[in-house]
């Protein structure tokens, strides 16, 4: 994982800590599905993350929402990193 992806990961994790009181990195949940039984957030909550990420990194993620990796911290960080690189 490169430095940019790590920075993105840290930002998204901070959103989860602030909004949902879940520290995904501390709990080793980087590859867990946001809607799975270990994280358990609602789709409407993920919309908050979606808009904050788009605003912070000036990227559009609309086309990526159907990608299954979008629903994990590591996958989302990678998708954002790819958008920024490309």
C-alpha positions as CSV (number, residue, x, y, z in Angstrom):
1,X,0.0,0.0,0.0
2,X,1.5,3.3,-1.1
3,X,1.7,6.5,1.0
4,X,-1.2,8.1,-0.8
5,X,-3.5,5.1,-0.2
6,X,-2.5,5.1,3.4
7,X,-3.4,8.8,3.8
8,X,-6.8,8.2,2.2
9,X,-7.3,5.2,4.5
10,X,-6.5,7.3,7.5
11,X,-8.9,10.0,6.4
12,X,-11.8,7.6,5.8
13,X,-11.1,5.8,9.1
14,X,-11.3,9.2,10.9
15,X,-14.7,9.8,9.3
16,X,-15.9,6.4,10.7
17,X,-14.5,7.3,14.2
18,X,-16.1,10.7,14.1
19,X,-19.5,9.8,12.7
20,X,-20.0,6.2,13.9
21,X,-17.5,5.7,16.7
22,X,-15.8,2.8,14.9
23,X,-12.1,2.7,14.5
24,X,-11.7,0.4,11.6
25,X,-7.9,0.4,11.6
26,X,-7.6,-0.2,15.3
27,X,-9.9,-3.1,15.1
28,X,-8.3,-4.6,12.0
29,X,-11.5,-4.2,9.9
30,X,-9.9,-2.7,6.8
31,X,-11.1,-5.6,4.6
32,X,-14.5,-6.0,6.3
33,X,-17.7,-5.0,4.4
34,X,-19.2,-1.8,5.9
35,X,-22.6,-3.5,5.9
36,X,-21.4,-6.8,7.4
37,X,-22.0,-8.1,10.9
38,X,-18.7,-6.7,12.2
39,X,-19.2,-3.0,11.1
40,X,-23.0,-2.8,10.6
41,X,-23.5,0.7,9.2
42,X,-26.6,1.7,7.3
43,X,-26.6,2.6,3.6
44,X,-27.7,6.1,4.4
45,X,-24.7,6.4,6.7
46,X,-22.3,5.5,3.9
47,X,-23.8,8.3,1.9
48,X,-22.2,10.7,4.4
49,X,-18.8,9.1,3.9
50,X,-19.3,9.1,0.1
51,X,-19.9,12.9,0.0
52,X,-17.2,13.8,2.5
53,X,-14.7,11.7,0.5
54,X,-15.7,13.3,-2.8
55,X,-15.4,16.8,-1.2
56,X,-12.0,16.2,0.4
57,X,-10.3,14.6,-2.6
58,X,-12.3,16.3,-5.4
59,X,-13.2,13.0,-7.1
60,X,-16.4,11.5,-8.4
61,X,-17.2,8.1,-7.1
62,X,-20.6,7.6,-8.6
63,X,-19.5,5.0,-11.1
64,X,-17.7,3.0,-8.4
65,X,-20.6,2.5,-6.1
66,X,-21.4,-0.9,-7.6
67,X,-17.9,-2.2,-7.2
68,X,-17.9,-4.6,-4.2
69,X,-14.5,-3.3,-3.1
70,X,-16.2,0.1,-2.6
71,X,-17.7,-1.3,0.6
72,X,-14.4,-1.9,2.5
73,X,-12.0,0.6,3.9
74,X,-9.1,-0.8,1.9
75,X,-11.1,-1.1,-1.3
76,X,-12.5,2.4,-1.0
77,X,-9.0,3.8,-0.4
78,X,-7.6,2.0,-3.4
79,X,-10.5,3.3,-5.6
80,X,-9.9,6.9,-4.5
81,X,-6.2,6.5,-5.1
82,X,-6.8,5.2,-8.6
83,X,-9.1,8.1,-9.3
84,X,-6.5,10.6,-8.1
85,X,-3.8,8.9,-10.2
86,X,-5.8,8.7,-13.3
